[in-house]
Amino acid sequence: MKRPEVLRKKEDFDKLRSKGKSVGGRYAVMVYLENGLDHNRKAFLASKKVGNSVQRHRAMRLMRESYRLIEKERMVPEGIDFLFIARPAINDSKCADVKKNIEAAMRKAGII
């Protein structure tokens, strides 16, 4: 991911958490909010409830790859901040399952 496409500032996270809309799925929760920029920004989180550091990093890799594939296949509109939060059920899943789950959340939210 390019640097401007990653959410980094605490203010951005706070705004996303307070004003954003969320859609939950089996493997991840997606929080989204329009940002008024010409590109999307995204962040991937996994808390200690997901597991040890190996499991948390795997969860973030699965979500990141799933989003990348969805963005490549479909036209995700520009100007949206995304926050993907892993759920503990993601540990026993495959990339295709996580991709279907994130894609369903985006469809439910009306993004794609």
Secondary structure as the mmCIF struct_conf table of DSSP 4:
data_model
#
loop_
_struct_conf.conf_type_id
_struct_conf.id
_struct_conf.beg_label_comp_id
_struct_conf.beg_label_asym_id
_struct_conf.beg_label_seq_id
_struct_conf.end_label_comp_id
_struct_conf.end_label_asym_id
_struct_conf.end_label_seq_id
HELX_RH_3T_P HELX_RH_3T_P1 ARG A 3 GLU A 5
STRN STRN1 VAL A 6 VAL A 6
HELX_RH_AL_P HELX_RH_AL_P1 LYS A 10 LYS A 19
STRN STRN2 LYS A 21 GLY A 24
BEND BEND1 ARG A 26 TYR A 27
STRN STRN3 ALA A 28 GLU A 34
BEND BEND2 GLY A 36 HIS A 39
STRN STRN4 ARG A 41 LEU A 45
TURN_TY1_P TURN_TY1_P1 LYS A 48 VAL A 50
BEND BEND3 ASN A 52 ASN A 52
HELX_RH_AL_P HELX_RH_AL_P2 SER A 53 GLU A 73
BEND BEND4 ARG A 74 ARG A 74
HELX_LH_PP_P HELX_LH_PP_P1 VAL A 76 PRO A 77
BEND BEND5 GLU A 78 GLY A 79
STRN STRN5 ILE A 80 ALA A 86
HELX_RH_3T_P HELX_RH_3T_P2 PRO A 88 ASP A 92
HELX_RH_AL_P HELX_RH_AL_P3 CYS A 95 ALA A 109
TURN_TY1_P TURN_TY1_P2 GLY A 110 GLY A 110
#
